[in-house]
């Protein structure tokens, strides 16, 4: 009787602590909750992944990394660290009071976060253009009339734009969440617990298969002229994901578990042991107070750096209109210029690929162009019947580049910080003419 009372009391305290963590961090975490397929899949995965696999076997493994992540959020101002810190705090509370859950809950939080989509949007422009070129080469085997212009395919006189969504950025997150669910099913069915290294290796294999699936998806979308927001578009995407990712991973995981059950996974039937919950409870309370403080002070940790350098910027032929949230806005009769203040080499810079789409525009096409010897990203923006042309690059006064890796590496080596320049015009010719003028004028800063 006393045992049942103690168990119920322990579950009640655990529930209160988890609920408190959610409530205390909600305002900061709310930015991650946008209702889409990946969020729905992530919520569906919770009952399978967040499951206590070894009741009575306690550990405080996540206490220290949770505190480190919250500290990194305070110093680096990157919300992903707050998300990971709050997530690890909840896992720590469960594992220190009820039993071990394994590593899958932590991995699910990581792959469900927007960081993968952000990294895909920022770093995969060259990869997207390479996929488009490869697809065009394959299609040309069967149809010589195919023409590729950036990310626009012209096939038999009909144009088809492969935008970032068609290029499967969401497919990566969707596929990894589904693979986490497959691993959770395998753990439950076979009474095992995968190590963190094994989970990472499985997700690495899944990512490789997703890249293959993505290429065939592009190929099918173009060949069948399957436009976004159509039934055929969704069917092709889901079919490629199922055939090239989910089915192979299902059979691979099943084979690994069945043929290497003693070496590839860690059995759960280990001796149970108990210890006092007083210390873990104290750690949990300290972490919750840290989360509360950081959440209440969230504006302090998102305030951009000084705008003095931006205020001092002068652009010949353009007038500075405003400085808002670390972005200087310049205008002329036919051009708009946004200059974003530098960020640290490890921080997100919110490229125009993200910001323009957030403002309601879509990219008709995006490609790398060489203008007056300088490589830039060049694209066409659409919003209803309005069409604009935009280009962006990074500049620190000594060096210009369109490469994320280049400016980050140079910043890490101690070179001057890079500003993001984004010039937008009403016509392609006018924008190109201005860029040529700037890039050939040696004394321009």
C-alpha positions in Angstrom: 0.0 0.0 0.0 2.8 2.4 1.0 4.6 1.5 -2.2 1.7 2.5 -4.4 1.2 5.7 -2.5 4.9 6.5 -2.9 4.7 5.7 -6.7 1.7 7.9 -7.2 3.3 10.7 -5.3 6.4 10.4 -7.4 4.4 10.5 -10.6 2.5 13.5 -9.4 5.7 15.4 -8.6 7.2 14.4 -11.9 4.1 15.6 -13.7 4.2 18.9 -11.8 7.8 19.5 -12.7 7.3 18.7 -16.4 4.2 20.9 -16.5 6.2 23.7 -14.8 9.0 23.4 -17.3 6.6 23.7 -20.3 4.8 26.7 -18.7 8.0 28.5 -17.7 9.5 28.2 -21.1 6.4 28.4 -23.3 6.8 32.1 -24.4 10.3 31.4 -25.7 9.5 28.0 -27.2 6.2 29.2 -28.8 8.2 30.4 -31.9 8.9 26.8 -32.8 5.3 25.8 -33.0 4.0 26.3 -36.5 1.4 23.8 -37.5 2.8 21.8 -40.4 3.4 18.2 -41.3 6.6 17.9 -39.3 5.1 19.3 -36.1 2.2 16.9 -36.4 4.6 14.0 -37.0 6.7 15.1 -34.0 3.7 15.2 -31.7 2.6 11.8 -33.0 6.0 10.4 -32.3 6.1 11.5 -28.6 4.1 8.5 -27.2 6.5 6.1 -28.9 9.7 7.9 -28.3 9.2 9.4 -24.9 8.7 6.1 -23.2 10.3 4.9 -20.0 12.2 1.7 -21.1 13.9 0.8 -17.8 11.7 1.6 -14.8 13.7 1.8 -11.6 17.0 2.5 -13.3 17.7 6.2 -12.7 20.3 8.5 -14.0 21.1 12.2 -13.9 22.9 12.2 -17.3 21.1 15.2 -18.7 21.4 17.7 -15.8 24.8 19.0 -16.7 24.3 19.3 -20.5 20.9 21.0 -19.8 22.7 23.6 -17.7 25.4 24.1 -20.3 22.8 24.6 -23.1 21.0 27.2 -21.0 24.3 28.9 -20.3 25.1 28.9 -24.0 21.8 30.5 -24.7 22.6 33.3 -22.3 25.9 34.0 -23.9 25.3 33.2 -27.6 21.7 34.3 -27.8 20.7 31.3 -30.0 17.3 30.0 -29.2 18.2 26.5 -30.3 20.2 26.2 -27.1 17.2 27.2 -25.0 15.1 24.6 -26.8 17.7 21.9 -26.1 18.2 23.0 -22.6 14.5 22.9 -21.8 14.1 19.6 -23.6 17.0 18.0 -21.7 15.6 19.4 -18.4 12.3 17.5 -19.0 14.2 14.3 -20.0 16.3 14.7 -16.8 13.2 15.0 -14.6 11.7 11.8 -16.0 15.0 9.8 -16.0 15.9 10.8 -12.4 12.5 10.0 -10.9 10.9 7.2 -13.0 13.5 5.5 -15.2 15.6 5.7 -18.3 14.1 6.6 -21.6 17.2 6.1 -23.8 18.6 8.7 -26.2 15.8 8.8 -28.8 13.8 11.6 -27.0 16.8 13.9 -27.2 17.4 13.1 -30.8 13.7 13.6 -31.7 13.9 17.1 -30.1 17.0 17.9 -32.2 15.7 16.7 -35.6 12.2 18.3 -35.0 13.7 21.7 -34.2 13.8 24.4 -37.0 17.6 24.2 -37.0 17.7 21.6 -39.7 15.4 23.5 -42.0 17.3 26.7 -41.4 20.6 25.0 -42.2 19.1 23.5 -45.3 17.8 26.9 -46.5 21.1 28.7 -45.8 23.7 26.1 -46.8 22.1 24.1 -49.6 21.7 26.6 -52.4 24.7 25.1 -54.3 23.4 21.6 -53.6 20.0 22.5 -54.9 21.4 24.0 -58.1 23.6 20.8 -58.5 20.5 18.6 -58.1 18.7 20.6 -60.7 21.6 20.3 -63.1 21.8 16.5 -62.6 18.0 16.2 -63.1 18.3 18.2 -66.3 21.1 15.9 -67.6 19.0 12.8 -66.9 15.9 14.3 -68.6 18.0 15.4 -71.6 18.7 11.7 -72.3 15.0 11.2 -73.1 14.2 14.8 -74.2 16.8 17.0 -75.9 14.6 20.1 -75.6 15.1 20.5 -71.8 16.7 23.8 -70.8 17.8 24.7 -67.3 18.0 28.3 -66.1 19.0 28.4 -62.5 16.2 26.4 -60.9 13.8 26.8 -63.8 13.3 23.8 -66.2 12.0 24.6 -69.6 10.6 21.3 -71.1 8.8 21.2 -74.4 8.1 24.9 -74.2 6.6 24.7 -70.6 8.5 26.2 -67.7 8.7 24.5 -64.3 10.2 26.1 -61.2 11.9 24.0 -58.6 11.5 26.1 -55.5 13.0 25.3 -52.1 10.0 23.3 -51.0 10.1 21.2 -54.1 13.7 20.6 -53.4 12.7 18.6 -50.3 14.0 20.6 -47.4 11.0 19.5 -45.4 11.6 15.9 -46.6 14.8 15.7 -44.5 13.0 16.5 -41.3 10.0 14.4 -42.1 12.2 11.4 -43.0 14.3 11.7 -39.8 11.3 11.9 -37.6 9.8 8.8 -39.2 13.2 6.9 -38.8 13.1 7.9 -35.1 9.7 6.3 -34.8 11.0 3.1 -36.6 13.9 2.9 -34.0 11.4 3.4 -31.2 9.2 0.6 -32.5 12.3 -1.7 -32.8 13.3 -0.8 -29.2 9.9 -1.6 -27.9 9.4 -4.8 -29.9 12.8 -6.3 -29.0 13.2 -4.9 -25.5 16.4 -3.1 -26.4 17.9 0.4 -26.2 20.0 1.8 -29.0 23.1 3.8 -28.0 23.5 7.4 -29.1 26.2 6.4 -31.6 23.9 3.8 -33.2 21.1 6.3 -33.5 23.4 8.8 -35.1 24.7 6.2 -37.6 21.1 5.2 -38.5 20.1 8.8 -39.0 23.2 9.4 -41.1 22.2 6.5 -43.4 18.7 7.9 -43.5 20.0 11.3 -44.6 21.9 9.8 -47.4 18.8 7.9 -48.6 16.8 11.1 -48.3 19.2 12.9 -50.7 18.7 10.0 -53.2 14.9 10.2 -52.7 15.0 14.0 -53.2 16.8 13.7 -56.5 14.2 11.2 -57.9 11.5 13.5 -56.5 12.8 16.4 -58.5 13.1 14.2 -61.6 9.5 13.0 -61.3 8.1 16.4 -60.5 9.7 17.9 -63.6 9.0 15.0 -66.0 5.3 14.9 -65.0 4.9 18.7 -64.7 3.6 18.2 -61.2 3.0 21.7 -59.8 3.1 22.6 -56.1 -0.2 22.3 -54.1 -1.5 19.6 -56.4 -2.4 16.0 -55.5 0.2 14.5 -57.8 2.9 16.7 -56.2 2.2 15.3 -52.8 1.8 11.7 -54.0 5.2 11.9 -55.8 6.9 13.3 -52.6 5.4 10.7 -50.3 6.0 7.9 -52.7 9.7 8.8 -53.1 10.0 9.1 -49.3 8.4 5.7 -48.7 10.3 3.8 -51.5 13.8 5.2 -51.1 13.9 5.9 -47.3 11.2 4.4 -45.1 11.1 0.8 -46.6 14.9 0.5 -46.8 15.4 1.8 -43.3 12.6 -0.5 -41.9 14.3 -3.6 -43.4 17.8 -2.4 -42.4 16.8 -1.8 -38.8 15.0 -5.1 -38.6 18.0 -7.0 -40.0 20.4 -5.2 -37.7 18.4 -6.0 -34.6 17.8 -9.6 -35.5 21.3 -10.5 -36.6 23.2 -8.4 -34.1 20.9 -8.5 -31.1 23.7 -9.0 -28.6 26.2 -6.5 -30.0 24.3 -3.8 -31.8 21.8 -2.8 -29.0 21.9 -2.6 -25.3 19.5 -5.0 -23.5 17.1 -3.5 -20.9 17.0 -6.4 -18.5 19.7 -5.1 -16.2 19.4 -5.1 -12.4 17.3 -2.3 -11.0 18.6 0.0 -8.4 17.2 2.9 -6.4 18.6 6.1 -4.8 17.2 9.2 -3.1 15.3 11.6 -5.3 16.3 14.6 -3.1 19.4 15.6 -5.1 17.8 15.3 -8.6 14.8 17.3 -7.3 17.1 20.1 -6.2 18.9 20.0 -9.6 15.5 20.1 -11.4 14.3 23.1 -9.3 17.6 25.0 -10.1 17.2 24.3 -13.8 13.5 25.4 -13.7 14.5 28.7 -12.0 17.2 29.2 -14.7 14.5 28.6 -17.4 12.1 31.0 -15.7 14.8 33.7 -15.5 15.9 33.3 -19.2 12.3 33.3 -20.3 11.4 36.4 -18.4 14.6 38.1 -19.8 14.2 36.8 -23.3 14.1 40.3 -24.8 17.5 40.9 -23.2 18.9 37.9 -25.0 17.5 38.8 -28.4 18.5 42.5 -28.5 20.7 43.0 -31.6 24.2 44.5 -31.2 24.9 48.3 -31.4 23.7 50.0 -34.6 26.4 52.6 -34.6 28.4 50.9 -37.4 25.2 50.7 -39.5 24.3 54.3 -38.8 27.7 55.4 -40.1 27.3 53.5 -43.4 27.0 55.7 -46.5 26.0 54.3 -50.0 26.7 56.7 -53.0 23.4 57.5 -54.8 21.2 56.1 -52.1 19.6 57.5 -49.0 19.4 55.8 -45.6 15.7 55.5 -44.6 15.8 53.6 -41.3 17.6 51.1 -39.1 15.5 48.5 -37.6 16.4 45.2 -35.8 20.0 45.3 -37.1 19.1 46.1 -40.7 19.9 49.4 -42.5 17.4 50.4 -45.2 18.6 52.5 -48.2 16.5 53.7 -51.2 17.0 55.3 -54.5 14.4 56.0 -57.3 14.4 52.4 -58.5 16.4 50.3 -56.0 16.1 49.1 -52.5 19.2 48.1 -50.4 19.2 46.3 -47.1 22.5 45.9 -45.2 22.4 43.6 -42.2 24.8 43.9 -39.4 27.5 41.2 -38.9 26.8 38.1 -36.9 29.2 35.7 -35.3 30.7 32.9 -37.4 28.5 30.3 -35.7 25.3 32.3 -35.6 22.4 32.4 -38.0 22.3 35.3 -40.4 18.8 35.1 -41.9 19.6 35.3 -45.5 17.2 37.0 -48.0 16.1 33.4 -49.0 14.4 33.3 -45.6 13.4 36.9 -45.0 11.8 37.6 -48.4 9.7 34.4 -48.1 8.7 35.5 -44.6 7.5 38.8 -46.1 5.1 37.0 -48.4 7.3 36.7 -51.5 8.2 33.6 -53.4 11.3 33.0 -55.5 10.6 32.5 -59.2 14.2 31.4 -59.5 17.5 31.6 -57.7 21.0 31.0 -59.1 24.6 32.0 -58.6 25.8 34.6 -61.1 29.2 36.0 -61.9 28.8 39.8 -62.3 31.9 41.9 -63.1 34.0 39.1 -61.7 32.0 38.8 -58.5 29.8 35.9 -57.6 26.4 36.7 -56.1 23.1 35.0 -55.5 20.6 36.4 -58.0 16.9 35.7 -58.1 13.4 36.9 -59.1 10.8 37.6 -56.4 7.0 37.3 -56.9 4.1 38.5 -54.9 0.9 38.2 -56.8 1.5 40.0 -60.1 4.4 42.0 -58.7 7.9 40.8 -59.7 11.2 42.2 -58.4 14.8 41.1 -58.9 17.2 40.7 -56.0 20.8 39.9 -55.4 22.8 39.4 -52.2 26.4 38.8 -51.1 28.7 39.3 -48.0 31.2 42.1 -47.7 33.7 43.2 -45.0 35.3 46.0 -47.0 38.2 43.9 -48.0 36.6 40.8 -49.5 33.2 40.0 -51.1 31.8 36.5 -51.3 28.5 34.6 -51.8 29.7 31.6 -49.9 28.4 30.9 -46.4 31.5 28.8 -45.6 33.9 31.5 -47.0 32.7 34.4 -44.8 32.3 32.2 -41.7 35.8 30.8 -42.1 37.4 34.2 -42.7 35.5 35.6 -39.6 36.8 32.7 -37.5 40.4 33.5 -38.7 40.0 37.0 -37.3 39.2 39.0 -40.5 36.8 42.0 -40.3 33.2 41.1 -39.8 31.0 40.6 -42.9 27.8 42.6 -43.6 25.1 41.0 -45.7 24.2 43.2 -48.7 20.9 42.7 -50.4 20.1 44.9 -53.4 16.6 44.7 -55.1 15.4 46.4 -58.2 12.3 46.6 -60.4 14.1 45.3 -63.6 16.8 42.7 -64.1 18.8 45.0 -66.4 18.7 47.9 -63.9 19.8 45.7 -61.0 22.6 44.1 -63.1 23.8 47.6 -64.3 24.0 48.8 -60.7 25.9 45.7 -59.5 28.4 46.1 -62.4 28.9 49.7 -61.4 29.6 48.9 -57.8 31.8 45.9 -58.4 34.0 47.7 -60.9 34.4 50.9 -58.9 37.5 50.2 -56.8 37.0 53.0 -54.3 33.4 52.0 -53.5 32.8 51.0 -49.8 
